[in-house]
Amino acid sequence: MNIKSIFGAILTLAGLIGLIYGGVDFTKGGVSQASFVYVILGAIFFFAGIGLIRSTKA
C-alpha cells in the first residue's frame, strides 16, 4: 500500500471523527465556537483525505 493512501485514510478517519463529534455537540445544544471549529476542521480533513485517496488510485 502506498504511503499517500495510508495518510489519506488517516485524514479521512480524522475528518469523520471531527464531523461526528461536532454533530453530537450540536445535537446536545452546545452551539458554541468549539462546535463550529470541530465541524470545519473535520470537513477539511475529510475532503483532503478523500482527495488524496482519489488522486493516488491511478
LINLINMO-V67287 format. One record per pair of residues at least 4 apart in sequence whose C-alpha atoms are under 8 Angstrom apart, sorted by the first residue. I is the first residue (numbers start at 1). J is the second residue. Records with the same first field share a line. If there is no record, write none. Layout:
I=J / J
This chain:
1=5 / 6
2=6
3=7
4=8 / 52 / 53 / 56
5=9 / 52 / 53 / 56
6=10
7=11 / 49
8=12 / 48 / 49 / 50 / 51 / 52 / 53
9=13 / 49 / 50 / 53
10=14 / 49
11=15 / 45 / 46 / 48 / 49
12=16 / 45 / 46 / 47 / 48 / 49 / 50
13=17 / 46
14=18 / 42 / 45 / 46
15=19 / 41 / 42 / 43 / 44 / 45 / 46 / 47 / 49
16=20 / 42 / 43 / 46
17=21 / 42
18=22 / 38 / 39 / 41 / 42 / 43
19=23 / 38 / 39 / 40 / 42 / 43
20=24
21=25 / 38 / 39
22=26 / 35 / 36 / 37 / 38 / 39
23=27 / 35 / 39
24=28
25=29 / 30 / 31 / 35
26=30 / 31 / 35
30=35
31=35 / 36
32=36
33=37
34=38
35=39
36=40
37=41
38=42
39=43
40=44
41=45
42=46
43=47
44=48
45=49
46=50
47=51
48=52
49=53
50=54
51=55
52=56
53=57
